[in-house]
Amino acid sequence: MKFKPYQKNRIFGGVQYIFKFENGYGASVVSHIYSYGGVIGLWELAVIKFDDSGEWEIVYDTNITDDVIGYLTWEEVEEILDKIQKLKKEWKGWEHERKNRVFMPTVF
């Protein structure tokens, strides 16, 4: 495996690998009886985004995909993981500034 899983789970008689990258993105990669391609030994991948608490959710607005991607070989999974790892990290500075800003009334 080119990438080391952050977490491994048994699910629906198959397996789920969670990958987590420093940019806050990651992937849920599954192969089981309900995944796209699982019954023939292929993989399904979802791009995910982690929050500050370590929880994650599937994201549908990257330039990689707007859905899950199924029927992948492991080589194709690794190619997509490489792209996910290279996504730009979202800047949280504005959110931080907005929460901590003191607003002064403007007088005209």
QUIVEN-V349228 format. One record per residue. N is the residue number from 1. RES is the residue in one letter. SS is DSSP state (a for helix, b for strand, c for the rest). NEAR is the number of other ideal C-beta (glycine too) atoms within 12 Angstrom. D_CENTER is the distance of its C-alpha to the mean C-alpha in whole Angstrom. Layout:
N&RES&SS&NEAR&D_CENTER / N&RES&SS&NEAR&D_CENTER
This chain:
1&M&c&13&18 / 2&K&c&14&17 / 3&F&c&24&14 / 4&K&c&16&14 / 5&P&c&22&12 / 6&Y&c&23&12 / 7&Q&b&21&13 / 8&K&b&18&15 / 9&N&b&17&16 / 10&R&b&13&19 / 11&I&b&21&18 / 12&F&c&16&21 / 13&G&c&14&22 / 14&G&b&23&20 / 15&V&b&24&17 / 16&Q&b&29&13 / 17&Y&b&33&11 / 18&I&b&30&8 / 19&F&b&35&7 / 20&K&b&27&7 / 21&F&c&27&8 / 22&E&c&15&11 / 23&N&c&21&10 / 24&G&c&26&8 / 25&Y&b&36&4 / 26&G&b&37&3 / 27&A&b&42&4 / 28&S&b&38&6 / 29&V&b&44&10 / 30&V&b&36&13 / 31&S&b&33&16 / 32&H&c&26&19 / 33&I&c&17&22 / 34&Y&c&17&20 / 35&S&c&31&17 / 36&Y&c&22&17 / 37&G&c&26&19 / 38&G&a&26&19 / 39&V&a&18&23 / 40&I&a&16&24 / 41&G&c&17&22 / 42&L&c&24&19 / 43&W&b&35&15 / 44&E&b&38&13 / 45&L&b&41&9 / 46&A&b&36&6 / 47&V&b&37&3 / 48&I&b&36&2 / 49&K&b&28&4 / 50&F&b&28&7 / 51&D&c&17&11 / 52&D&c&12&14 / 53&S&c&7&15 / 54&G&c&15&12 / 55&E&c&14&11 / 56&W&b&25&7 / 57&E&b&18&7 / 58&I&b&25&6 / 59&V&c&26&7 / 60&Y&c&16&10 / 61&D&c&15&11 / 62&T&c&27&10 / 63&N&c&15&12 / 64&I&c&27&11 / 65&T&c&23&11 / 66&D&c&13&12 / 67&D&c&16&12 / 68&V&c&27&11 / 69&I&b&32&12 / 70&G&b&26&15 / 71&Y&b&19&18 / 72&L&b&29&16 / 73&T&c&20&18 / 74&W&a&21&17 / 75&E&a&14&18 / 76&E&a&20&16 / 77&V&a&34&13 / 78&E&a&23&13 / 79&E&a&21&14 / 80&I&a&35&11 / 81&L&a&37&9 / 82&D&a&19&12 / 83&K&a&25&11 / 84&I&a&36&7 / 85&Q&a&25&9 / 86&K&c&17&12 / 87&L&c&26&10 / 88&K&c&15&13 / 89&K&c&16&12 / 90&E&c&18&13 / 91&W&c&11&16 / 92&K&c&13&17 / 93&G&a&12&21 / 94&W&a&11&22 / 95&E&a&13&21 / 96&H&a&11&23 / 97&E&a&12&26 / 98&R&a&11&26 / 99&K&a&11&26 / 100&N&a&10&29 / 101&R&c&11&31 / 102&V&c&8&34 / 103&F&c&9&36 / 104&M&c&6&39 / 105&P&c&6&41 / 106&T&c&5&42 / 107&V&c&4&46 / 108&F&c&3&48
